[in-house]
Amino acid sequence: MNQQDGTIASSASLYDRHPINADQILLTLKEQGRNLDQLRPVDLRPHDQDHYGGEAAVFDLAAAAGLQDGDRVIDICAGVGGPSRLLAEKFTHARFLAFDLHGGRCHGAQRLNAVVGMDRQIDAIQGDAQAMPFADNSLDIALSQEAFLHIPDKQAVLNEAARILKPGGRLGFTDLIAGPALDETDRAALEAGIEMRTLQTVPDYKAKFRAAGLSLVSHDDLSPQWVTILTERLEWYRAMNRGTRQTLGDGVHERYMDDYETFVGLVQAGRLGGGRFVLRKG
Ligand SMILES: C[S@@+](CC[C@H](N)C(=O)[O-])C[C@H]1O[C@@H](n2cnc3c(N)ncnc32)[C@H](O)[C@@H]1O
């Protein structure tokens, strides 16, 4: 794993107590009787996708962005690298950068890549998406799922994506979208509990795309699907309680769950929604 020096925020964050982590995944597989020396990417998949809509959402986003085999691709805020492994298995000549701020998640991505023999096709790199350590005009496709919601300066990450993409390159991302009824109290609870900040409305985002020099190719409203998905995900996290106590410690999972319930309640109430955007540089 490479590390960008100087701009890494504290590792004491939401993702230190997140139920999706490499230890948890490997523990679950071990408990299921799997031989950890003989794992394949498909074995990780029920556990390593930290976004809404599972594998289909990754393929839908990649298709919407026009990803082709042989492309140089970055997953911005890649988590433990599940989407990169999924796409790398299908697009065997593409090269992937799995880029994330959190050291534990980058190490987890690297470990899981190595466990399934994909560490030559995917590089896990640590750094801040608001200032990425990649050359101008160097990548074909940038993807991101359910992560810009954490980033304080949305204009900075959009500017950075535009900078590192080749002319004509595409950014495809999905994110939470603020509805008109989302108020300051809701925003404060989301920021304090689950580190969701500066959530954008669709018009806010469109203005920022223009300022970054990105033209809108498509926008899909994912809000109805996300109500169903997040309601199911809340139940899945509740069911993970025993294993997460073992890997994270007592009390940590309970605190995460309280904050997650608040978040899912806002989605169920229609104050928060979801969107998929595809943008072209130039
Ligand atoms: C919900 S997870 C999504 C992970 C991944 N996209 C997936 O679908 O499996 C959000 C990720 O954003 C990362 N993140 C938050 N702020 C970031 C930043 N400023 N730069 C890079 N990554 C960041 C977190 O560390 C976390 O891994």
The ligand as a MOL file (V3000), in Angstrom:
LIG
                    3D

  0  0  0     0  0            999 V3000
M  V30 BEGIN CTAB
M  V30 COUNTS 27 29 0 0 0
M  V30 BEGIN ATOM
M  V30 1 C -19.4730 4.1420 2.8310 0
M  V30 2 S -17.7750 3.9090 2.5400 0 CHG=1
M  V30 3 C -17.8160 3.4480 0.8320 0
M  V30 4 C -16.7200 2.4660 0.4670 0
M  V30 5 C -16.7430 1.9730 -0.9790 0
M  V30 6 N -17.0440 3.0510 -1.9010 0
M  V30 7 C -17.6860 0.8230 -1.2330 0
M  V30 8 O -18.6540 1.0330 -1.9680 0
M  V30 9 O -17.4660 -0.2820 -0.7280 0 CHG=-1
M  V30 10 C -17.0910 5.5610 2.4760 0
M  V30 11 C -15.5720 5.6150 2.4210 0
M  V30 12 O -15.1590 6.9760 2.2000 0
M  V30 13 C -13.8800 7.1320 2.8010 0
M  V30 14 N -13.5670 8.5660 2.8990 0
M  V30 15 C -14.1780 9.4810 3.6880 0
M  V30 16 N -13.6220 10.6990 3.5020 0
M  V30 17 C -12.6490 10.5530 2.5590 0
M  V30 18 C -11.7240 11.4460 1.9500 0
M  V30 19 N -11.6970 12.7540 2.2670 0
M  V30 20 N -10.8600 10.9570 1.0290 0
M  V30 21 C -10.8750 9.6320 0.7150 0
M  V30 22 N -11.7220 8.7330 1.2840 0
M  V30 23 C -12.6100 9.1820 2.1900 0
M  V30 24 C -14.0420 6.4120 4.1340 0
M  V30 25 O -12.8050 6.1290 4.7350 0
M  V30 26 C -14.8540 5.1840 3.7010 0
M  V30 27 O -14.0190 4.0890 3.4430 0
M  V30 END ATOM
M  V30 BEGIN BOND
M  V30 1 1 1 2
M  V30 2 1 2 3
M  V30 3 1 2 10
M  V30 4 1 3 4
M  V30 5 1 4 5
M  V30 6 1 5 6
M  V30 7 1 5 7
M  V30 8 2 7 8
M  V30 9 1 7 9
M  V30 10 1 10 11
M  V30 11 1 11 12
M  V30 12 1 11 26
M  V30 13 1 12 13
M  V30 14 1 13 14
M  V30 15 1 13 24
M  V30 16 1 14 15
M  V30 17 1 14 23
M  V30 18 2 15 16
M  V30 19 1 16 17
M  V30 20 1 17 18
M  V30 21 2 17 23
M  V30 22 1 18 19
M  V30 23 2 18 20
M  V30 24 1 20 21
M  V30 25 2 21 22
M  V30 26 1 22 23
M  V30 27 1 24 25
M  V30 28 1 24 26
M  V30 29 1 26 27
M  V30 END BOND
M  V30 END CTAB
M  END
